[in-house]
Amino acid sequence: MGLFSFFTSDVAIDLGTANTIIIQDDKIVLDEPSIIAIDKTTSQPVAIGRKAQQMYGKTHKNIETIRPLRDGVIADFNAAELMLRGMLRMINNRRGWFSPSLRMVVCIPSGSTEVEIRAVRDSSEQAGAREVYMIYEPMAAAIGIGLDVEAPEGNMIVDIGGGTTEIAVISLGGIVCNKSVRIAGDEFNGDILEYMRYTHNIKIGEKTAEEIKINVGSAMVELDEPPEDYVVKGPHQTTAYPLEIPVNYKEIARALDKSIKKLETAILQVLEETPPELYSDIYRNGIYLTGGGALLRGLAKRLTDRFEILFKVSEDPLHAVAKGTGIALKNIYNFKFLMK
């Protein structure tokens, strides 16, 4: 067994729209933005992850920065393969010159089509995986926050990622009802871009919109501990003269309101489909929020007030899915019935 483990390496991958997290030997060995910079003349990668993110929106005509995943699925197959291969090389370089055969567990959105699942499998195999298993994101999130997914009890997960929000009711090792909606971090960034353009006549990029969301993002116009205003710098829409605009959390709460209402509608639809016995479990246990979107100020309170069910932000929501994928990998034979 020791010799076999030397020639094979197990990795768990949370291949997210915003970030890719790789777990190996129960540790997070890589946590990088899901972005790659490619030299258009040679079609070879120039930078991957955080280095590529620093180039985003700042490149010349020979370098293109690409986010290979959009709305939770692979949008650019070639870029996804190059990015995944580069990230695996980054962790292998830390191990030395020898590159063992890979066995992967990759998480995927619960609403993935067969074509989208095949794209993830093909990209993983092209990047060097010998065996590829896939697990649905809400199931991985539930495992990652310590829920007993095989228990005869209903638990509800709302995983708000970069490209999709996964809403699922889990019981007896399966997903009873679920909904995957493309209202998540990227959509929130788009709302902020639009708001800044139409309200303040200032032109900003995705990176600045993300910084605004992190610094003053809110789901409610009244917070107990409001953040300080965030100063945004950029060109005027028409004159291109420089602008410096202070933005407060109330403005961003209004900007995000429409998308959050759509999120509330999706949660309601899943609750309506939930069998009564499981609904009573959910009412007693509360609903768990995971993913980067769970960190949006006031979101848990707004949803609790809206549905009169306690919404709880899980511990370390950013890494819940990755941790669950890692646990599924470690206990792959016990959790094989959850894999695709």
Secondary structure, 3 states (H helix, E strand, C coil): CHHHHHHEEEEEEEECCCEEEEEECCEEEEEEECCEEEECCCCEEEEECHHHHHHCCCCCCCEEEECCEECCEECCHHHHHHHHHHHHHHHHHHHCCCCCEEEEEEEECCCCCHHHHHHHHHHHHHCCEEEEEEEEHHHHHHHHCCCCCCCCCCEEEEEECCCCEEEEEEECCEEEEEEEECCCHHHHHHHHHHHHHHHHCECCCHHHHHHHHHHHCECCCCCCCCCCCEEEEEEECCCCCEEEEEECHHHHHHHHHHHHHHHHHHHHHHHHHCCHHHHHHHHHHCEEEECHHHHCECHHHHHHHHHCCCEEECCCHHHHHHHHHHHHHHCCCCCHHHCC
